[in-house]
C-alpha cells in the first residue's frame, strides 16, 4: 500500500512539474482571466436592467454556470492527454512494462490533469473578482462584491461542473481508448447546454439535460426583477439539486467504470483485423520485379493528387465515428426543427416550409465547423501519428499534391455534409406530409451560402497546422478562433462582419417574399472576401509546411526560399489582391455608403441629438391636415421619388415663424417651398438630420399654408445588418416618414435605456409620453388628416394603402394606383408594394352591415391557409359586432409582408401580418385553428379601438393594446374553452416576467405605460383586464366597454377617461 502511495505521489508531482514548465499553460491562465472579465461584462448586458448591478450575484451565478468556451476546449485537451499521450508519444511500451501499479498510474494521471485544469480555471474566478477594478463599468453600476454568494457559486456550480466535464470526458477517452472520446464528451456537454437552454420554456424537466446547470439557472433568472438579481442567492434544492445529483452520479459512475476497465495490456493493445483465418502461404513464389519509371510531370502529380484525395475522402467517411457523428447531427436536426416549429401560443405549429427548415443550419454550424476542424487536423497529422511520414516524406511526391489532396478530400466531405442537410430537410418535410420542397432554396442556402464557409475553415486549419506543426496546438488555436468569433458576434463584442471570419450580413433575414434581398449581393461579396483571405493563408502554408525532420517555425521560414515558387507567388498576389479589393468594396458599401454606426455610436448620436434639440420639445409647430402626393416606387433600383403638396395648419394660440424639419436616412430633399411664403434655412444639421427655417410672413393662428416637397430616397449596395425593409425588391413597407417631419424634438430618437443614459450624461427616463393633462391629440405631427396618393410601382407588383382605391391603370410598363383616405384617419398610414396573390370575398348580409368585402393579399407561395384566415376574420367580425357595432370600413384587407420583424400592425382597414404568422401556420385540425382566430380577433379589435380620438399621452398603449388583447382572450375562452385560454394566460404571464427581467428601465404603472414597454401595455395589461372582468363578471365588463365606446367614439379622450378599467 505504501509503495502504491509513493508511486502515486511521484507520478503526480512529476506531471505537475512537467505542466508547470509549459509556457502555453500560462497563456491559458491569462486567457481565463480575460474570459472572466469578458463574460461578466457581456452577461451583465444581457441580464442586468436599470437598477441591477453588473456584478450582482445573479450575474456571477450565470457567469460561473456558463463556464466559457475556453473551459470546454481545455477539458477536452487535458482529458484526452491524461492517458492518451502515452499512445500518442509511443511511450506506452516503456511505462506500461515497468513495475508501476495500474491503480496508482490511473489515479495519478487523472488527478494531476484535473488539478492542472482546476488551477488554470482559477484565472476565470480571478477575472470575475477583478472586474470591478477594470473601469469597464461605472462605479454606480457596481455593488460591493458578495463574497458569500461567490463562494457558494464556486461550490454549487463551478467546481462540480469542472469535475463532471473532466471526469466524463476522461472516462470516455479511457473506455474508447481514443483521444476522440474526450472531444465527443466535451462536445456533448456543449450540445446539451444549448439544447437545455433552448428548451427551458417547454418545461423545467428539459433543463436536467444540461450538465452545467446554466439552463436551470437561466429559467430562474428570467423571472427576477432587477432588485431581486442584486440580492439573489441560489438554494441547493428542487430541480437545481436534482440536476447536480444526476450529473455528479453520472460522472462518478463513468469514472469508476473507466477505472475498473483500465489495464496496461487492454489500453495499449491494437485491434488487428484479418480478412480470413486461413494459414499464410509459406511458399514464396519467384518475383519478377518491374522496371520502375518515375514520372514527375504536372499531369502525373495532378493524377496522384486526385487519387489520394478520393482515397482520403473514403477513409474519412468509412470509420464508425463519422457515422455516429452523422446520426448525432440528424438527431440534432430533428430536435432543432421541432423547437423552431413550436407554437406561437397554445398548440399551433408552423408548416415545415423550406425556409423554416433551413433555420437549423445556423445553430448546427458550430458543430459542423468543429467536426471539420477535427477531421482536417487528424487528416493532416495522420502520417505523423502513425510514423508513416518517415516513408512518405522522402518520396518524390510534391508538397502541393499531398496538401491539396487532403484539402480536396475535406472539400468533398464538406459537400457531402451540405448535401446531407438537403436530404435531411426533405426527409423531415416528407415525414410531416409536406411536399413543396423548394430545391432551389436548399441549394442557395446550403451550397451557395454555407459550403464556402465550411471550406474556409478547412483552409484556416491547414494554415494553423503549417504554423504550429503540432496537432493539439492546432486543435486549440483553431477551436479558440471558432469560439471567439461565435461569442464575439453573439454578444455584440464585434459588430462589423468584415472582422468576423466566415461571417456575412443577413443570415437571419431570409424571407420567402424577398429572398435574401440586399444580402444576396452581400453574401457573394463576403464569400469572395473570406475565401480569398483563406486562400492567401493557404498559399502561405506551402512555404512553411513541416516535411521531414521536425523543425521550428523559424527554421522553416529560413528554408522557405527553397519551397517558394512563381506559382505560390502568383497565388499570394491574386488572392491577396482580391481580398484587398473586396475589403474596400465592403467597407465602401457598409460603412461609407450606408453609414454604419455601432450600437455605441448610435447611442452617442442619439444622446447628442437629445442634448442639442430637447430644448425645442415644447416648440409650437404646424400640423399636417392634408396631403396630395405622387409617389413613384422603383423596387428593383430601390429608389423612391416623391412629389407632394402638404397642407399645414397652425393650431396654436400664437403665430409660427420658425419651422423645424427632420427627415430619415438616405432622404434627399430636392425642393421645399411654402406657397406665398418665403423660407430661409438658418440651420442645416445633416448629421442629425434636423433643419430650421425662418418663414416669412409668419403663419398666423388657424392659418393654413401649402408646402411643396420634392424628395427622393435611394439605397445602394448592402448594409452591415439592416435589411432596409422600407425600400426593397419585393415587399417594400414604408410609413409616413417618407414625408418631412415638422417637429422640434422627436422623442423616438432619444436614448431609451436608463442603463446607458447615465453613462451619456442624460437624466433617467421615467416616461416618454406626456401626462394626461397635456393635450396632444393622436400625434405630435398631425390630427386627423386626409390624403390623396397616386402611387406607381413595377408592373408585377401591387400597392396596398389604407383608404379607398379609386383607380388602377397601367402606363409605360408600370402599375398605377390612386388611393383616397377615409375620413378621420390617423397620420399613421403604411404603404406596401409586393407581388401578391389576391382573394376577394363578398359578404352578402344586409346593405348597411360593414364590411361588405374581405380582401386577402398573400405571397404566391403562401396560399395554405387563405380559407382559414377568411373564416377567422368573419368569426372575429361576428364576435366583435355586439360590442363595437359595424366595422368602421367597407372593406377589410389582410396583407402579407416580409418577416423582418414580428410586429403585428394595423392602419385603418388593413392588417399587415409578417410571413411567419397565419400564412404558414399548421392547421391540421380545428384545435390548431385557435391561434389564427385569436390573432384576428385581437387585430380587428385594435382597428375598432384606433378609431377613438385618443391623445398620445400616458396610458395610450394600454387602450390600444390591452383592450384588444383582453377581447382576444375572452373569445378564445368562448370558442375554444378554458384549456386553450389557460395556455394563453400562461404565455402572457411568461412574457411579462421576461419583460421585467430584461427591462432596462423601472416598471411603469400599467395604466400609465408608454410604447417602450409592450410587456406592460400588452402582456400585463391583458392579464389585468382579464382579472378585472373575472371580478366584475365578463358580461358586466363587456357592457361597460360597449357603452363607453358608443358614447365616446366621436370625442377627444385620453386613457384617464377609461374609468371602467378601475
Steps between C-alpha positions, in 0.01 A plus 500: 500500500780739594674415175192592299467828687861586419446407137191720491686786664797480265290484183266773625783740585685417180194588291450827688866591452485424129184703449643795695783521246268543204467867408173438322335431836582851617340632183192293580491647851506855364229410251286367787540832685398693188209261445375570854507876437342457156214280623414728791479797265283340237286287732415816691388660174260210443371448853535829681240771478491861610522439874697175505875506541749361250661281766174402670487147644260388227752608235785322678299178527419517127864562407627209707230269365578599142863395563626642170620356172862481614400257775345260250812508283744438787282230652519311170874567472601387852252212512628362170867540595480365857544139388491535124834680477680171564344360185563820303862530612567125463609478867239242601739212423745658746274604790259208484775240536640649823405393850264796540157419640212537253284652774763754604571584138131549415412720797822703493452583134132580553551720805809680370319597179191598697708707740677683215165572332362626830804719560470657155126549550561711808594771251130512415420569866769766518355670190163520674655637819705771331222617269388786730854641483533495120301819449283333236181570695435829682508487877127568531435172313713297743411373846715378784609159383295226670772256604257267676301442183822485298634209706160337498499519120849347492396202710152456350586562135860561403680211670228242425496607135878463464481159669212377284642631172847363560398166652254413225739606222794320662290186550377494141855541368613213724209268417524570126883491511497804274560869556188560295295376797594810700399730215172314453426537872578871501299559184209311654504728805498807276211363293298412810557849640359655182212252487412546867507878475304503172236266642462645848175677412336165425545372852751496783568132437684592179762688700608172662691402186736796543791386717612856572175601672496817288163426337339436839654818641402703191140392549510635853669826404248579226229560758703721733461872526808721490507536878458125550809441286701720737412282799462164328629189673476149361368235738621145450151357466228407255581450133845655534597249770365215286707625206816502713425156640430342159818625335722440801377142504550454125855637518590284803356182349679554167826571681472176698415306185807645329713412802374143520553448128847652488805282468833552329443203274146593389565873466805461279391205288415562135223324317620328186241377256572203277304442186486123570639243734679290236866427576748707310670345199859433600616437146636819352449509123772642279473874446534676170586856598363756256706780358396816682467823305469809716263753348521841671299690242218736594248259350632217716494712815145614433393143434665386825341785689151410377549132584627586848211745553244233415684252721510743795135592451395135513712448809336803663145369460576130559560503881217435740575840655379679187179299499446580867556868428250497214246328724569758768454788252178348366368469856589862569339596171174337606518658846564850365230472235259396773601796716484751216154376404349531844192704556475876514246444776297185581550208264523643146814403312641650184511303178844353422564730205855497372599838642386388846686170475820679396505707819665197655821559302612788719485324841655187348779690325717500812501121515573469128791741534631308799469168319684635194775645718549164672479301175739731317749501785489121535549461125791745488681327786406143416839416350681636806264327742582155356861593405429452130667836437835321526412339167266748333714808561794355308295412192514728195135596545475880509376694802221662306356169378500357855343809658252553218389139516411540868330834440302361208395204717372743761318698232324181390416431864358853537296451184371169632391669825321775308321251277412295808320800646293524183407132530422542873277798430308320226460193722358713782263681262383174347447342841285798596295461182639812333620469140580856386876442528642813327826335397633834370472647851684200646780532245528878540525474879708187551720502190515871420514632855630234744730279291753784442504566875578135575783500250640826635542334840675206336754738342544688829572170678761413236672835553506468880630143469782623274597763759480287815601161354340351813163330498367601839615861467322511164185374671521758774574806285243417231227417751576815698465710184171326422363555848624856525332607175177326605494669841618837366215509248233364733581743779556798274866534588582536130215640294649529153498168314813590305696428819334163575648212302245327269216722619287700258206740549139396465507141621187560708314700237391246242135542405293305252366825358833673448757222522821638647419841354800729514697229679515280191769734368653518847536121513677498161739773612578333832547156344765649272642712783548219751588237239779717359627559854492126574676426170768756582566317827490171315772609256710616795470155652690349204803708593525388865353150474668247728657221295766259608694554822304730738626856486399811688289763326798734482710233329221425254467869419875517435471202265191640327702624202549141391124445488404835356387493139341728245176303537488576873590864433222525242254341741597739780478805274169396346326402826647797688394745230146360487479518879609865506262592216200344670600632840485846345167426328346373823627797699371739233147361492451424872693777674502787252200461268270358768646694794567214741485592866575262784244477778719717717541758224125499441436564869754781499333656196157474664639653818646787296162550332323506835745746653487727197130504419307409816473874565254508210275230649231760577549692177165564333492352151254470217270198457452304181133498396510387137748342258478469125793298375642315204731218606702310241649182636776311316552180704777348289704822524392559862411853408200711601401834349259726689311806385251631755291793607443501874242717668636628831290673763599706801272370778685689773399821675781703348663536162788280383808656339734201523467154350699204630532225240645151539547216254606137492826343381580508127232764448583789268278807489521648151246775553326646803278805459193654658259671262475876561771476767877515505715236665852579620715218630680614815631160606570184305618218728564223248654267755195506729262565208336809648455832323351828620329748265374851551167548326383844396241618538434291811212253504214655693276325748265252318660588167563229242795498259600278210844340513651358181746214543715322245717228646646157434635200684782299345659188645821352367682174564446329834529581867678329787174358637203723414266348236369848409153350481327827418649497150590159365455276197172334601302603805597867541331616819525869577309736723423869527867576560545534123361849562699761696427522871402837640617452853730683739609190687425136418474278809541193279864599455603516864709243688224284650700285745590651833805275538659699214346841567701553816821405317423757231427782741121485467241494774312178561183449302170437673249524217531614140135601481351824636262495795123470458462875539715570192271547203691305234248365256591174327841615381738788542510525121132507411144473614271303273605550141384436148717393210490421131787283380588401145757226529681313224709186530649221289253327269506169688431662840186618676460801731312469831410824681235576764201674346280473194653376176359739239683399186750248362678529165814396313727743322853461363526147641418622851198450726326814632263522797298791631397482867294742708495491876201428717365790702663552837799281424813513713833624372616141524464351153726233355566427132578144388622397154545133408405216271173359630242235447168658595179347625190720522190393687165675478295502819130496414307566816324833532567815299587707807722237661876552460732376368356396167829349383803316631819517295801279571837570337750217546837403365436262206680217684302549823146403401468226760257665742295754304169330576586477869600867506172592329299304758700648789433854376128429465491343846681799654264746333202301625633491858593868512183638336290489824769706677609753242228489237572522129857459382623857429596436138330350191789262432738318731838412351749241626843544340818298538836671541859371533593365840772744592336537839209348692295817534127466445388830352176657386419822319132585451345205312823306441665233713864444409626156604861380471555177306549281805155552649172367367632451146709192583328378817437127510124453523438129474201499735252741659694529825797635310292778343462682830817705465384647170161583652667652804731703276228653281270572792779702660596685183145587394420612856804725477362653178178586683682650798728705277194684370470668840640855508768420754777731618847348490553550868589263781296182485434533126653154427279342767187600313639412158650164601350375827133520402552306173712247690226448756231461233713239321533308830127527566399355165770232512336380820153526347585318177778260603463442874694552822794276416604716205431815703728384782780447251461857373493639853813305588680635195400856583623455855830355372542791257432744781753337733763489226428864424559596861824307506642650181355851532761773511271743683291470811151365450230761438151466644315316226232769451772761442730302271672634189568317175841367610348247737287249309544253782296744710245643258426172323604209722426643842216718371324202346542302822374787716191550286428128508525505881272805510243328281510197729432728797223700332371218286574476129148611401512808721851592381405467132186708556714778649739480207211507250343804668829686527582443132155606386503821705859608436587389147463853364661684793857594579600284798806367683577187701377670820147496359486120508364499853332165453850347502535589869 
